[in-house]
Amino acid sequence: MNSRRITNLVLFFSTLALSSCSLVPSSGPTTAQVMKAGENENPAGIQIVDINADVARRLVAERKPTDFADTLGSGVLARQQFGPGDTLEVSIWEAPPATLFGAFSSSSSTSSSSGGGAKATVLPAQIIDSDGTIAVPFVGRIKAAGKSANELSQGIAARLTGKANQPQVMIRLVKNATSYVTVVGDVSNSTRMELTAGGERLLDALASAGGARQPVDKTTIQVTRGGEVESLPLQTIIRDPRQNVTLHAGDVITALFQPLSFTVLGATGKNDEINFEAQGITLAQALARSGGLSDARSDPKGVFIFRFEPKDALPWPHQPVQTTVDGKVPVVYRLDLKDPASFFVAQSFPMNNKDLVYISNGPVAELQKFLNLVFSAVYPVTGLIRAY
């Protein structure tokens, strides 16, 4: 009778331990569970993609970095053009005998060369009107906005031909109100930098603002020109002189400190959110920065990257493709580190901002945790039997 009670007691605790298998603590889904989530007709529309050389090549091509030299111009000096609000001074020369402006003798507005040479008349400085024009005696209103000093002087001289004796005109910019670029963002001092005929470049503007406050490899430079907005890591601009493009009036340069990051979970050296440089990193670098795979726990066939991709990023295995409300496709990339070739692929697979890297537990690790749970339940029973 006593032996039967002992046997029933042992069976009871054993059954309890076995039924607790689903309660074994885990850092996340197993490799099989993740792969099952991407089966056809899954409600979330998850696509499972094995990482290979072709996939990495397509993603790298899609993420081709911006080229300032192509999008914002290369090697072309920006002309200094006048605009509404600029203050100009117009000087007009006539060859002797001066017939038109020679009658003016006011010392404040007229100067002459010795010996009865050519007469120079300096008109009072005037601001370019909102309609882009200035007034010149015997010429009337003439368009100045959008013209260079040489273009405007030639235009005034042409209008004076036949009225003045061999007129020559010189334009001087007294006050610059429009040829500026604005530098803002994570710089020492936000500023407006005046542009000259010398053709200032992107790094000149950054230097005029005191430089970026954050490390070069973590700073992105954004240039806004009209309706066009382009961004490039500061480190790339410094390394490649072609990207140090000539600035145009009205450009807005913004220094952005945007620490890109990915999150790593599962059987790795550490679970954390890890920042990386604006230049970007590869999957191999991301795994190294997370401490690598845990030998005692990880499944090398279960390295996953969870990401939202544009609908046209890859030819997706499951059709029709389901997207989120913002038109993105939920994708799980899988890397099999049991295959030696995958180590080469990992060196070219690009990481994206906000990626989630997950390393699943190996089957042995799950079994070991289950056995630990069973033994933790059986040992008290053994002690009770001995005491009984």
DASULFEN-V994818 format. One record per pair of residues at least 12 apart in sequence whose ideal C-beta (glycine too) atoms are under 6 Angstrom apart, sorted by the first residue. I is the first residue (numbers start at 1). J is the second residue. Records with the same first field share a line. If there is no record, write none. Layout:
I=J ; J
This chain:
6=385
10=381
13=377 ; 381
17=374 ; 377
20=373
21=370
24=369 ; 370 ; 373
27=266
28=266 ; 358
30=360
31=299 ; 301 ; 302 ; 360
34=304
40=318
45=322
46=330
47=316 ; 318 ; 329 ; 331
48=332
49=331 ; 333
50=334
51=333 ; 335 ; 345 ; 349
53=345
56=345 ; 348 ; 349
58=314
59=350
60=350
62=313
63=350
66=230 ; 232
68=232 ; 243 ; 245
69=242 ; 243
71=230
72=245
73=245
74=242
77=199 ; 246
78=199 ; 246 ; 248
79=148
80=179 ; 197
81=146 ; 148
82=128 ; 144 ; 145 ; 147
83=145 ; 178
84=128 ; 130 ; 132 ; 145
85=177 ; 178
86=128 ; 177 ; 178
87=125 ; 127 ; 174 ; 175
88=171
89=125 ; 172 ; 174
90=123
91=120 ; 122 ; 170
92=121 ; 167 ; 169
93=118 ; 120 ; 168
94=119 ; 164 ; 165 ; 167
95=118 ; 165 ; 166
96=116
98=119
99=165
100=163 ; 164
101=121
102=119
104=121
109=122
125=174
128=144 ; 145
132=145
136=156
138=163
139=156 ; 159
149=171
152=171
153=169 ; 171
156=169
157=169
176=194
179=195 ; 249
180=192 ; 194
181=193 ; 205 ; 247 ; 251
182=252
183=205 ; 209 ; 253
184=254
185=254 ; 255 ; 256
186=213 ; 214 ; 255 ; 257
187=209 ; 210 ; 212 ; 255
188=210 ; 211 ; 213
189=209 ; 210
191=208 ; 209
193=205 ; 208
195=249
199=246
200=247
201=244 ; 246
202=244 ; 245
203=244
205=253
212=255
214=257
216=234 ; 235
217=235 ; 277
218=278
219=234 ; 255 ; 257
220=233 ; 256 ; 258 ; 278
221=234
222=254 ; 256
223=253
224=252
225=251
233=278 ; 279
235=279
259=275
260=276 ; 353
261=273 ; 275
262=274 ; 286 ; 351 ; 355 ; 357
263=356
264=290 ; 357
265=358
266=358 ; 359 ; 360
267=294 ; 297 ; 298 ; 359 ; 361
268=290 ; 291 ; 359
269=291 ; 292
270=291
274=289
280=350
281=351
282=347 ; 349
283=346 ; 349
284=346 ; 347
286=351
293=359
297=361 ; 365
298=359
299=360 ; 362
300=337 ; 338
301=336 ; 338
302=360
303=335 ; 337 ; 359
304=332 ; 334 ; 358
305=333 ; 355 ; 357
306=332 ; 356
307=331 ; 352 ; 355
308=328
309=329 ; 331
311=323 ; 329
